[in-house]
Structure formats: C-alpha cells, structure tokens
Amino acid sequence: MNKELLNNTYHLKPGALVINKQPMLVNGFIGSGLFVSLWDKKKKYSGCCSFQHPKAPLTDTKAKYADVALNHLINQMKQLGSDMSDLRAHLIGGSITKHNSYGEKNVNAARKLLAKNSIGILSSDTGGTMTRKFVYYTRTGETVTAHFHQQRKEMWFPYSA
C-alpha cells in the first residue's frame, strides 16, 4: 500500500455517504447499523453508506435510514455513469445488540433494495452479536473486518474527542 493511499482515507460515520472515483480507504465502526458499499467492477470505484435504521418516516430524508441512504447512493452511482449490472455490494454490520433489534431489519432492508435494483452481493459479514471495525478499499472492493465483543471509546481514535 502506498503513502498516497494512506493519506486518502475517510472515516464513515452513521448516516453518511461517500463516493469517490479516486482510490481511497474508507473505515468505520458498526454495530446494529449497516455499512454498504457499491463497487463498480468495470470502472473500479465505489460509493459507500452507513445507516442505523431500516425505513425512514414519510417526511425524513436523512441518510441514517436504509431506504434513503441506499436509494441516494444508487442514484449517485447512476449519475456518475455506473451500469447497475456492473455494481457489486458489500454488507457489514447488522449485529443484534442489547440496546436494539435493528440489526436484522437493516440487513433485510438492504438486501431487498439491492435485489430490487438487480445489484448482486459480493460479500456479507452480518448478524451475530459482535460489533465490527472495517477498512474498505474503494478501487478493488476489498474489505478487512475485525470483530469486537463491545464498542469502546478508544476504538474511534483518532476520530473522537
């Protein structure tokens, strides 16, 4: 990995989206929420989102909801010239936690929206009770994921105050 790539990283927080045609590393920490990347296998770039809830209330347009985030991400990828048949998805997260039961609902919502748009799933690391920390390379669509029993503040370093 080159130094230029290490300087081109993005920490994806819940409710955020990122699309970049330049190679970059996207990283984050996810529990019951879901990280979804759409990798264009021909154009070699990706778009990513991270959401916390499966469905938005009627008037809410925040990307913290699966339907809003994924529809926006898919539309942005189309606008950048991606053909839906060239997109492949990665899903990470969707854990069941003691705080909520959104995990499985988030995974199901993402799978349903991806199927509706004929986007295949390249990899899925979802479910269970452990939280995850991930690094995703946007050019190749490769991911590295680590599993943890609980989220700790120091895992966010250097991103939290």
C-alpha atoms as one frame of an Amber mdcrd trajectory, in Angstrom:
protein
   0.000   0.000   0.000   1.423   3.393  -0.904   1.686   6.516   1.250  -0.654
   8.459  -1.034  -3.437   5.977  -0.324  -2.854   6.171   3.423  -3.312   9.942
   3.140  -6.595   9.468   1.278  -8.803   7.920   3.955 -12.353   8.665   5.040
 -13.950   7.750   8.345 -17.563   6.884   7.523 -19.881   7.757  10.386 -23.501
   6.572  10.682 -25.822   8.485   8.374 -23.039   9.433   5.943 -22.342   8.645
   2.303 -19.140   8.894   0.290 -18.468   8.404  -3.415 -15.039   8.957  -4.863
 -13.659   7.922  -8.234 -10.136   8.231  -6.805  -8.794   5.263  -4.795  -9.299
   5.697  -1.070  -9.650   3.761   2.158 -12.999   4.017   3.937 -13.106   2.898
   7.549 -15.649   2.808  10.303 -17.118   1.037  13.263 -20.536  -0.613  13.062
 -22.884  -2.456  15.419 -26.570  -2.894  14.613 -26.258  -0.376  11.782 -25.083
  -1.440   8.352 -22.185  -0.411   6.110 -22.978  -0.915   2.421 -20.547  -0.340
  -0.416 -21.364  -0.451  -4.089 -18.274  -1.326  -6.115 -18.296  -0.750  -9.872
 -16.274  -3.700 -11.136 -15.646  -2.131 -14.570 -14.935   1.483 -13.599 -13.044
   0.474 -10.411 -14.578   2.944  -7.957 -17.071   2.743  -5.113 -19.770   4.504
  -3.217 -20.440   3.742   0.448 -23.061   4.479   3.076 -23.680   3.661   6.709
 -27.176   3.708   8.175 -28.809   2.901  11.506 -32.486   2.240  10.752 -34.329
   0.249   8.062 -37.045   2.714   6.999 -37.460   6.466   7.200 -40.628   8.169
   8.405 -42.520   9.665   5.449 -41.024  13.147   5.682 -37.482  12.294   6.776
 -34.728  12.406   4.165 -31.708  11.701   6.370 -29.211   9.067   5.234 -29.399
   7.320   8.607 -32.221   5.230   7.090 -31.626   2.309   4.698 -34.230   3.359
   2.137 -32.967   6.951   1.951 -29.233   6.131   2.030 -29.285   3.271  -0.479
 -31.625   4.964  -2.942 -29.452   8.090  -2.857 -26.259   6.044  -3.249 -27.681
   4.060  -6.181 -28.882   7.255  -7.900 -25.483   8.923  -7.433 -23.687   5.906
  -8.887 -26.023   6.004 -11.913 -25.349   9.732 -12.375 -21.612   9.022 -12.371
 -22.101   6.548 -15.209 -22.287   3.199 -13.445 -24.354   0.485 -15.036 -26.371
  -1.423 -12.406 -25.179  -4.737 -13.870 -21.572  -3.753 -13.020 -22.260  -2.979
  -9.353 -21.496  -5.401  -6.539 -22.374  -4.795  -2.900 -20.584  -5.486   0.355
 -22.636  -5.609   3.576 -21.028  -5.288   7.008 -22.792  -4.993  10.385 -26.350
  -5.695  11.374 -25.467  -7.065  14.799 -28.064  -7.816  17.420 -27.273  -5.691
  20.466 -28.680  -5.392  23.960 -29.740  -1.825  23.080 -31.903  -2.507  19.999
 -33.036  -5.085  17.455 -32.419  -3.096  14.271 -29.596  -5.320  13.006 -31.608
  -7.980  11.202 -34.111  -5.388   9.943 -31.272  -3.284   8.492 -29.784  -6.297
   6.685 -33.187  -7.318   5.289 -33.943  -3.756   4.113 -30.579  -3.540   2.314
 -30.968  -6.949   0.662 -34.463  -6.039  -0.537 -33.354  -2.703  -2.057 -30.310
  -4.269  -3.701 -32.421  -7.056  -5.213 -34.986  -4.523  -6.444 -32.147  -2.787
  -8.324 -30.573  -6.073  -9.533 -27.348  -5.424  -7.604 -25.515  -8.595  -6.596
 -23.925  -9.054  -3.192 -20.203  -9.791  -3.376 -19.714 -10.288   0.378 -21.762
 -10.174   3.549 -20.419 -10.095   7.107 -23.636  -9.533   9.040 -25.563 -10.649
  12.107 -24.294 -12.110  15.319 -23.751 -10.124  18.492 -20.329  -8.601  17.882
 -19.589  -5.104  16.654 -17.210  -4.620  13.757 -14.457  -2.288  12.661 -13.820
  -2.252   8.913 -11.458  -0.894   6.280 -12.639  -0.847   2.676 -10.536  -0.128
  -0.427 -12.717   1.661  -2.984 -10.699   0.740  -6.081 -10.698  -3.043  -5.636
 -13.756  -3.555  -3.459 -11.676  -5.385  -0.841 -12.563  -5.271   2.858 -10.903
  -6.129   6.134 -13.186  -6.564   9.124 -12.380  -7.104  12.804 -14.976  -8.280
  15.349 -15.225  -6.992  18.950 -17.350  -8.005  21.917 -18.138  -4.406  22.753
 -17.570  -0.941  21.385 -15.043   1.119  23.318 -14.310   4.807  23.005 -10.649
   4.192  22.136 -11.708   2.255  19.015 -12.712   5.562  17.450  -9.245   7.081
  17.879  -8.302   9.426  16.296 -11.881  10.284  15.331 -13.442  11.093  18.706
 -12.654  13.892  21.093
